[in-house]
Amino acid sequence: MNEIRNNLSVPARQLADAPWRKSTRSQTSNCVEVAPVGSGPAAIALRDSKDPHGPVLLFNRAGWLGFIAGAKEGQFDLN
């Protein structure tokens, strides 16, 4: 079995206590939330608001800024 190492891991308690904010563009069934998670390697957490105990994506500052830039440029559009 392959092990995936995640250098951006954050304790679950830190995620539970994080100040989650819902996107202003969220619709009834398409919601995401983001939260700062401290000053360590992981700076931003992203999750599906319909599944707050489910998977969380963790970004360092450079990764988050790249993700936002790509989203603004339409890099992730499905059309």
C-alpha positions in Angstrom: 0.0 0.0 0.0 1.3 3.5 -0.9 1.4 6.0 1.9 0.6 9.6 1.0 2.5 12.0 3.1 0.8 15.3 3.8 3.2 18.0 5.1 0.2 20.3 5.6 -1.6 18.2 8.2 -3.5 20.0 10.9 -4.9 18.6 14.1 -8.7 17.8 13.8 -9.4 20.0 16.9 -7.8 23.0 15.2 -10.1 22.5 12.2 -13.2 22.1 14.4 -12.4 25.4 16.2 -11.5 27.2 13.0 -13.5 30.3 12.1 -15.2 28.8 9.0 -16.7 31.3 6.5 -19.1 30.4 3.7 -18.5 31.7 0.2 -20.7 34.7 -0.7 -21.3 33.0 -4.0 -22.7 29.8 -2.4 -26.1 28.6 -3.5 -28.4 26.3 -1.6 -26.7 23.1 -2.6 -23.2 24.3 -3.8 -21.5 25.6 -0.7 -17.8 25.8 0.3 -16.3 27.2 3.4 -12.8 28.4 4.1 -10.9 29.0 7.3 -7.4 30.2 8.4 -5.7 27.4 10.3 -2.7 29.1 11.9 0.7 30.2 11.0 2.2 26.7 10.3 2.7 25.1 6.9 -1.0 24.9 6.3 -2.5 28.4 6.1 -6.0 27.8 4.7 -8.5 25.0 4.9 -11.4 24.4 2.4 -14.4 22.1 2.9 -17.9 21.4 1.7 -20.3 23.0 4.1 -22.8 20.2 3.6 -20.2 17.7 5.0 -18.4 19.6 7.8 -16.9 16.4 9.2 -15.8 15.2 5.8 -12.6 15.8 3.8 -10.7 19.1 4.1 -8.3 20.5 1.5 -5.3 22.3 3.1 -3.3 24.9 1.3 -0.1 26.7 2.1 -0.2 30.5 1.3 1.4 30.1 -2.1 -0.9 27.2 -3.0 -4.0 29.2 -1.9 -3.0 32.3 -3.9 -2.4 30.1 -6.9 -5.8 28.4 -6.5 -7.6 31.8 -6.2 -5.8 33.1 -9.3 -6.7 30.0 -11.3 -10.3 30.2 -10.2 -10.5 33.9 -11.3 -9.0 33.0 -14.7 -11.5 30.2 -15.2 -8.9 27.4 -15.0 -11.4 25.2 -13.1 -14.6 26.0 -15.1 -16.4 22.9 -16.4 -17.7 24.6 -19.5 
